[in-house]
Each structure stands twice: as structure tokens, then as C-alpha cells.
């Protein structure tokens, strides 16, 4: 599994993160997501957390809001 495989799991909670995690910045964004979810920075661990943690959507939305400027800059690169 790689970072782009988990992009669809971001869903409506964090569409900007979902778009970035599937691209060149995937590993960096994946690390931020993993940190927010309290898991290791691997696609498998993040995927498992997204599927099993009922608070994952809220944590992703919070991360996206807090890092909005940085994430938008990444989309321009």
C-alpha cells in the first residue's frame, strides 16, 4: 500500500489533504496525518486508523483547517 491508495479514505472530512497525499508531497502530508491520528507514519497504519478510529474525520478536518495555508501552498508547487 502507498499514500495514494489511502487518499479516497479522506473523504469529505479533508479533501485537500486527500488530494495532496496522493501526489508528490504524499509522504510529508502522510506524516502530518499520522501524527494527528496518533499512529506510525506508514500508509498501512494511517489506513487502519482511518477505518477504525471514530474520531479520525474530526482529526483530519482539524488538521486541514490548522494547516490550510501550508497545504494550499503545496498544491501550487
PyMOL commands that set and color helices and strands:
alter all, ss='L'
color gray80, all
select helices_A, chain A and resi 3-10+15-21+26-37+43-52+56-66+68-76
alter helices_A, ss='H'
color red, helices_A
deselect
rebuild
show_as cartoon
